[in-house]
C-alpha cells in the first residue's frame, strides 16, 4: 500500500458485504465490515424486477435469486405477472433458492422484487 492523499484514492461506489472500511477511534485504527455497517445503520437495498436464474422448461422447479431477501417476508415473486404466494402454496424459499410447487411452463417469465 502506498501513501496517498484521500483525494487521490479510487472512488468506491458499490461495496459488498465483505468489504472493509477503516475507522479511527481516538488513537486506535479499526476495521468495519460493510455488512456490519449496513446492519448498524439499518441499511436496505431494494431489488426490482430481477429475473430469477434457472431453466424455464416445464420441468425445472428450482430457481435462484442474486441475494438473500432480508427479511424473507419482503420477497414478492411474479410468474407471468401473477403474484405467487410463499410458504409452500406456490413456492418455498431457502436462502437464495426458490422451489416452486409446479414447474413454470416454457416461455414463462419469473420476476422477483425484494429487500436485502
N, C-alpha and C positions, 0 to 999 in steps of 0.2 A: 504494500500500500504506500502510495506516495503522498507527500504533504501537499494539499491543495486548499485553496480557499473554498468555502461553501459555494460561492457563486460560480466556481469552475467545475463543480461536480455535475455529472449527468443527471437530468431530472428523472425521477422515478414516479411513473403515473399509474401503474397497475400492480400494486403489491399483491402477493399471495399469502396464504396463512402462515407459511414457514419463513417468510422474510423477516429480517431482524432490523430493528431501529435502535439507534444509540441514544441514551439519555444521560444527562449529568445530574446527579442528585447530590448537591453540595459539592464535596470534593471527590465523590465516587462516581465512576462511569459504569452504567448498567445497560443491559440489553432488554429490549421489549419485542416479543413476537407480535407480528401483525394480528394473529388470531386472538391473542390476549388483549390487544388494544381494541379490536372490534368488540369483544365481549364487555370490556370495562366501559366503553362508550355506547353500548347497546346499538352498535352499527349494523345495519341491514342492507344487503344488496338485493335488488329486485331483478328477476329474470322474467321477461315477457316473450311469449311466442317461441319458446325453444322447441326445436324438432327433436323428438326422442330418438335415440340411437338404437337401431335394431332392424331386422329384416321384416318387412310387412308382406307376408305371403299367404295369409290364411291359416298358417300352421304355428308360426312362432308366437309365443305369448310373453316373452321376456324382452324388456326394453330398459335402456339406461338413461339417466339424467346426467348432466355435466357436473352438478353439485348436489350435495345432500340438503334437502329442504330443512330449514330450521325456523320455527318448529315445523314438524312434519305436517301439521294441520294446515299450513299455508299453501300446500300444493293443490293446484287445480289442473286436471287433465281433461283435454277435449279430444274426442275421436270424431273426425269428420264434422267438427263444430258442435257436437253434443257433449255436454258436461258428463264426466264419468265419476261415479261415486266410489270412494276409497273404502278400506276396511273389509275387503273381500266381496263386496257386492258386484263391482265391475273390475276392480284391481286391488292388489295389495302392494305396499311399499316397504322395502327393507334397504336402508342405506341409500344407495344410488339406483337400486334395481326396482323396476315396476313389473309386476307379473299380472297379466290380465286373466280373467276367468275364461273368456272366449278370445281366441286369436283374431286380431283385426284382419279384415279381408284385404287382398292385394289391391293396391291403389288408394288405400285409406290414408288419412293424414292425422298424425298424432302430434299434439301441441301441449306444452307444459308452461304453466305460469306459477312462480313461487318466490319465496324469500329465502335467503341463506346468509 
